[in-house]
Amino acid sequence: MSLPLVLTPEAEADLADIRTWYDGQRTGLGDRWIVCVEATFGRITFAPLSVAEVSRGVRRVAVRRFPYGVFYRVDPLQIAVIAVYHDRRDPRGWQARV
């Protein structure tokens, strides 16, 4: 049985902000962003412990085709996405959410 994947309000805001930005860059790019993020969520749900921790209890999976990572924790009852963060941003932003 796989664990449910839930997004924190901050992670939901990250997704919305990023999609809005990509939609402003090119028509349809925001939709492609969401497809890639959903595929990343699927990979996480399939094997949540398959990647190394980047911080105590926090793991990161790269979003294919986009310079972002999905940061999450695996709890006994769920997988909690805490941030969707650009690779070149200061990591203290997502680390403050831990």
N, C-alpha and C positions, 0 to 999 in steps of 0.2 A: 504494500500500500504506500503510495507516495504522499508526501506532506503537501498541504495547500500552500500556495505562494500568495502572500499578502504584501501590499505596498503601504508604507507609512505615508501620512499626508505630505511629508516633504518630498518623498520619492514621486508621488503622484504629481506634485507641482513641478518637479524636475522634468518629467515626461511632457507635461503640457507646455512648459516654457520652451523646451527643445523643439517640440513639434511646431510650435508657432514660429520659431526662428527659421527652421528649415522650410516651412511653407512660404515664408517671406523671401527665401533665396531662389526657389524654383517651384513651379506648380507641380504638385504630386510628390515632392521630395519628403514632405512630412509624412505622407502615407507610407512611403518606402522605409522611413525611419521606424515607424510603428511596427511594420512587418518584421524588420530585423530585431527590434527589441522583443517582440513576442517570441521569435525563434530563440533568442537568448534565454528568455524565461523558461521556455520548454527544455532547453539544455540543462538549466539549473534544476528544474523539477525532476528531470530524469536521473541526475546524479549530483545531488547537492554537495556532497563531500569530496568530489573528484578534483577540486582545485585547492591549492594551498591557501592558508590564511595570510592575509596581508597585514592584519592587525589582530590583536587578541579576539578571537571569535568571529572575525569578519573576513569574508572571502570576496574575491572579485573575478568576474567573467567579462571578457571584452565583447562588445557589440560588433559583430562583423560588418564591414564596409563603412563604419562610422567610428570616429575617435572618442568613444565613450566606454566606460566600464559600469557594470551593475554591481553594486556592493550590497552584500546580504549577510544575514546571520541565520544559522540553522538552530532552531529551538526544538524542544521535544514535540511540540504540537504543530509547528508551522515553519515555513521559510519566510523570513521578514526582509524585504528589500528596503534598505535604509537610504540609498542614494543612487542616482544615475548621474554620473559625473564625467565631465570632459577630461581627457587624459592630460591635458596641459594646464589645468587649473591647479591652484594651490590645494594640496590634499588636506590641509587643515579644515577646509569647508566640510567635507564628508566626515572627517574624523571628529568634528564637534558634535555630530549626530549620534555617535556611539555611546 
